[in-house]
Amino acid sequence: MPNPTAAMLVIGDEILSGRTRDANMNHLAKELTSHGIALTEVRVVSDDAEAITKAVQALSAAYDHVFTSGGIGPTHDDITAENVARAFDRPISVRDDARAALQSHYDRQGLELNEARLRMARIPDGATLIDNPISAAPGFLIENVYVMAGVPSIFNAMLAGVLPTLTGGAPVLSQSLQVFRGEGDIAGPLGDLAARYPDLSIGSYPFQRDGVFGAQIVVRGQDGAQVDAAMAELNRTFPA
Amino acid sequence: MPNPTAAMLVIGDEILSGRTRDANMNHLAKELTSHGIALTEVRVVSDDAEAITKAVQALSAAYDHVFTSGGIGPTHDDITAENVARAFDRPISVRDDARAALQSHYDRQGLELNEARLRMARIPDGATLIDNPISAAPGFLIENVYVMAGVPSIFNAMLAGVLPTLTGGAPVLSQSLQVFRGEGDIAGPLGDLAARYPDLSIGSYPFQRDGVFGAQIVVRGQDGAQVDAAMAELNRTFPA
């Protein structure tokens, strides 16, 4: 059975202007891979209502799971929650359990749960809360879309809570070999090998280090014996 | 007049598996921003023919410019060129000027222009070559799509050649203020300010440093006087 598929939607002008370097994509990719879920597409859109709604609808329809990152804070440019709700035509309003989580968090800090902070308790009807152990403001799951924070420490904490609830496929095994020859030299035999192992994904990633050309060859697949066999052939074809 | 828009398409299994951290998105975002072109969407797809073709078609139709990164090397998993050609229903074949560039590059290195390397001279009919000053294998421009390498040093070099040919809009000016208060405290006045300056983009980016919560407030816009006026108000509202 093929592994479940996932997509990610990163929301934020700051990524697209280059001011901020996204860190959540690589973390999510690694975590999903080791959980046997295939991250198949990522989109980055700006803080724009239409862009968010359309991307959520497209990705939700195309993949088993969707993870969003960003836009769920208290300020005017945080518009993810209402537009995910809109994508599924659901009302959104302040929910008691979310408000209670925020209230006790701010009480502990001696801060007021003001109108802006209360925006973070707005949850679409029928959603399930995602725990935020760091700053209390929850994420949520609606349909197959996990709506999570953009701040990396909070994104990671939310994901750590969500992952055990997902059914992964067989973990994808990966082995690699570094070859200090140009890709053009190894491409022929490598293509032949890839053709003989159609169930494996064999990738070649070129690098240049201190003026020397090389490639990292990565063999990935679910069948450990096949991965081992392909690696043995690779080692014979490209001896160190 | 609104600034031209752009999208980026990153192609590569290695990004989606988490093995490689994409570096080209942030570089492109910064370069386009300073050139007055609005990077509006980014997609990352795997080395999959259908995924590449559909993404190229969707992004090419929606934005003024599209930049792709990755998948134009000599190995079997480099399938970007033929699928961009397919997206526009154009034949693709080895082109003389591309072959000549590769031939003289490999001659200088005493390497053979073998069948695998020759794949990098396949160019869709009617495309314009994009110079690769590092490893000779050219990128190309077809319709409004700039097809470029995934290796960051080569991507950057190709982009440096392409950017001067693009007509940018007015550069987007940006100023920022760091406020050492939680976002929930500043959200109210910040939202009011944003409403009074509809032509500016005012973003709030929370951080947590040594246990202190704060936010970087970024004011962006094309009218320097407006940006200055908003920043002056910000400084009065949130004195250091």
Contacts between the chains, C-beta under 8 A, distances in Angstrom:
chain1	res1	chain2	res2	distance
A	10	B	42	8.0
A	13	B	201	6.3
A	13	B	203	5.7
A	14	B	203	6.0
A	14	B	205	5.7
A	14	B	218	7.1
A	15	B	25	7.8
A	15	B	29	7.1
A	15	B	42	7.9
A	16	B	29	5.8
A	16	B	38	7.8
A	16	B	39	4.7
A	16	B	40	6.7
A	16	B	41	7.8
A	16	B	42	7.1
A	17	B	29	6.1
A	17	B	30	8.0
A	17	B	33	5.1
A	17	B	39	7.4
A	17	B	172	7.5
A	17	B	174	7.6
A	17	B	220	7.0
A	18	B	26	5.6
A	18	B	27	7.7
A	18	B	28	7.9
A	18	B	29	3.3
A	18	B	30	3.5
A	18	B	31	7.8
A	18	B	32	7.8
A	18	B	33	5.4
A	18	B	39	7.7
A	19	B	174	7.5
A	19	B	205	7.8
A	19	B	218	6.5
A	20	B	205	6.7
A	21	B	26	4.7
A	22	B	25	7.3
A	22	B	26	7.7
A	25	B	15	7.8
A	25	B	22	7.4
A	25	B	44	7.5
A	26	B	18	5.7
A	26	B	21	4.7
A	26	B	22	7.7
A	27	B	18	7.7
A	28	B	18	7.8
A	29	B	15	7.1
A	29	B	16	5.8
A	29	B	17	6.1
A	29	B	18	3.3
A	30	B	17	8.0
A	30	B	18	3.4
A	31	B	18	7.7
A	32	B	18	7.8
A	33	B	17	5.1
A	33	B	18	5.4
A	38	B	16	7.8
A	39	B	16	4.7
A	39	B	17	7.4
A	39	B	18	7.7
A	40	B	16	6.7
A	40	B	45	7.8
A	40	B	46	6.2
A	40	B	51	7.8
A	41	B	16	7.8
A	41	B	43	6.7
A	41	B	44	6.6
A	41	B	45	5.6
A	41	B	46	7.8
A	41	B	51	7.2
A	42	B	10	8.0
A	42	B	15	7.9
A	42	B	16	7.1
A	42	B	42	7.7
A	42	B	43	6.9
A	42	B	44	3.9
A	43	B	41	6.7
A	43	B	42	6.9
A	43	B	43	5.2
A	43	B	44	7.8
A	44	B	25	7.5
A	44	B	41	6.6
A	44	B	42	3.9
A	44	B	43	7.8
A	45	B	40	7.8
A	45	B	41	5.6
A	46	B	40	6.2
A	46	B	41	7.8
A	47	B	203	7.5
A	51	B	40	7.8
A	51	B	41	7.2
A	73	B	183	5.4
A	73	B	187	7.9
A	73	B	204	7.3
A	73	B	206	6.0
A	74	B	183	5.2
A	74	B	184	4.6
A	74	B	187	4.4
A	75	B	183	5.6
A	75	B	186	7.5
A	75	B	187	4.4
A	75	B	190	5.8
A	75	B	191	6.7
A	75	B	204	4.2
A	75	B	215	7.8
A	76	B	187	7.0
A	76	B	190	6.5
A	76	B	191	3.8
A	76	B	194	5.0
A	76	B	195	7.6
A	76	B	202	7.7
A	76	B	204	8.0
A	77	B	194	7.4
A	77	B	202	7.2
A	77	B	203	5.2
A	77	B	204	6.3
A	106	B	184	7.8
A	111	B	182	6.9
A	111	B	184	7.2
A	111	B	185	7.6
A	114	B	184	6.3
A	114	B	185	7.6
A	114	B	188	7.0
A	115	B	188	6.6
A	116	B	183	7.7
A	116	B	184	5.2
A	116	B	185	7.9
A	116	B	187	3.2
A	116	B	188	5.3
A	116	B	191	7.4
A	117	B	184	3.8
A	117	B	187	7.6
A	119	B	187	7.7
A	120	B	184	7.9
A	151	B	206	6.0
A	151	B	207	7.6
A	151	B	208	7.4
A	153	B	208	7.1
A	172	B	17	7.5
A	174	B	17	7.6
A	174	B	19	7.5
A	182	B	111	6.9
A	183	B	73	5.4
A	183	B	74	5.2
A	183	B	75	5.6
A	183	B	116	7.7
A	184	B	74	4.6
A	184	B	106	7.8
A	184	B	111	7.2
A	184	B	114	6.4
A	184	B	116	5.2
A	184	B	117	3.8
A	184	B	120	7.9
A	185	B	111	7.6
A	185	B	114	7.7
A	185	B	116	7.9
A	186	B	75	7.5
A	187	B	73	7.9
A	187	B	74	4.4
A	187	B	75	4.4
A	187	B	76	7.0
A	187	B	116	3.2
A	187	B	117	7.5
A	187	B	119	7.7
A	188	B	114	6.9
A	188	B	115	6.6
A	188	B	116	5.3
A	190	B	75	5.8
A	190	B	76	6.5
A	191	B	75	6.7
A	191	B	76	3.7
A	191	B	116	7.4
A	194	B	76	5.0
A	194	B	77	7.4
A	195	B	76	7.6
A	201	B	13	6.3
A	202	B	76	7.6
A	202	B	77	7.1
A	203	B	13	5.7
A	203	B	14	6.0
A	203	B	47	7.4
A	203	B	77	5.2
A	204	B	73	7.2
A	204	B	75	4.1
A	204	B	76	8.0
A	204	B	77	6.2
A	205	B	14	5.7
A	205	B	19	7.8
A	205	B	20	6.7
A	206	B	73	6.0
A	206	B	151	6.0
A	207	B	151	7.6
A	208	B	151	7.4
A	208	B	153	7.2
A	215	B	75	7.8
A	218	B	14	7.1
A	218	B	19	6.5
A	220	B	13	8.0
A	220	B	17	7.0
